[in-house]
Amino acid sequence: MKIVLVWASKNEDKFWNIIMKDLLYRWHTVIPVNPKENEIEWIKAYKDLWEIKEDFDIINIVTPPKVTLNILKQANMLWYKKVWCQPWSSNREVKDYLVKNGFDYIADACIMM
């Protein structure tokens, strides 16, 4: 599976880096998105969803709810409708937006489980 990981990190102490390594270990292709990084784990990192030109299966979001909502708005404009929101990345407003805009989503579950 090809997974976009929003807020992937080079910092090995950050959970975002642990998620990325776990996905790679399980043979997924990971497309990291982080506006502050050029590459993570030797993989090209994108500044935002607009930069990604290749196909992928799902967007995994590991951001605070306020940032998650902005990412979802960008995804919606780009017609990316499959998202996975890590447990801390959603709230009622995020879930309402997902439903209202017809996303195929998983929320409040860790992708590593």
C-alpha positions in Angstrom: 0.0 0.0 0.0 1.2 3.5 -0.8 0.6 5.8 2.2 1.1 9.6 2.5 2.2 10.3 6.0 1.5 14.0 7.0 3.9 15.4 9.5 6.5 12.6 9.1 9.6 13.5 11.0 13.4 12.9 11.0 13.5 13.1 14.7 13.6 9.5 16.0 12.1 10.5 19.3 8.9 11.7 17.6 6.0 9.3 17.2 5.7 10.4 13.6 9.1 8.9 12.9 8.1 5.7 14.7 5.0 5.4 12.5 7.0 5.9 9.3 9.6 3.3 10.2 6.8 0.8 11.2 5.0 1.3 7.8 8.3 0.9 6.0 9.1 -2.2 8.0 5.8 -3.7 7.0 6.7 -3.1 3.3 4.4 -0.1 2.7 5.5 2.7 0.4 5.6 5.9 2.4 5.3 9.4 0.9 6.3 11.8 3.7 4.8 15.3 4.0 6.5 17.9 6.2 6.9 21.5 5.2 10.3 21.7 7.1 12.0 18.6 5.6 13.4 17.8 2.2 13.8 14.1 2.9 13.0 11.6 5.7 14.6 8.2 6.0 16.2 8.9 2.6 12.8 9.4 1.0 11.9 12.6 -0.7 9.6 14.7 1.6 6.9 17.0 0.1 6.0 20.3 1.6 2.2 19.7 1.2 -0.3 17.5 -0.7 -0.3 19.8 -3.7 3.3 18.8 -4.5 2.6 15.0 -4.8 2.3 13.9 -8.4 2.3 10.2 -7.9 -0.7 8.0 -7.0 -1.2 6.7 -3.5 -3.8 4.8 -1.5 -4.4 6.7 1.7 -3.4 9.8 3.6 -2.4 9.1 7.2 -2.7 12.2 9.3 -0.7 12.7 12.6 -1.4 16.4 13.3 -3.4 18.3 15.9 -7.1 18.6 15.0 -6.8 22.2 13.9 -4.0 21.3 11.4 -5.9 18.1 10.4 -8.9 20.2 9.3 -6.7 22.3 7.0 -5.1 19.1 5.6 -8.6 17.7 5.0 -9.7 20.8 3.2 -6.6 20.6 0.9 -7.3 16.8 0.3 -10.9 17.6 -0.5 -9.9 20.2 -3.1 -7.5 17.6 -4.7 -10.2 14.8 -4.6 -8.2 12.6 -2.2 -11.0 11.0 -0.1 -9.3 8.2 1.8 -7.8 9.2 5.1 -6.7 7.7 8.4 -6.7 10.1 11.3 -4.5 9.0 14.2 -6.2 9.1 17.7 -5.0 12.5 18.7 -5.6 14.1 15.2 -9.4 14.4 15.2 -12.2 15.9 17.2 -15.9 16.4 16.6 -15.3 19.2 14.0 -12.8 17.0 12.1 -15.3 14.1 12.1 -18.2 16.3 11.0 -16.0 17.6 8.1 -15.1 14.0 7.1 -18.8 12.9 7.0 -20.1 16.1 5.4 -17.6 15.9 2.6 -17.9 12.2 1.8 -14.5 11.0 3.0 -13.8 7.2 3.3 -12.0 7.4 6.7 -10.8 5.8 9.8 -10.5 7.9 12.9 -9.3 7.4 16.5 -7.2 4.3 15.6 -3.5 3.9 15.3 -2.3 2.7 11.9 0.3 0.6 13.6 -2.3 -1.6 15.4 
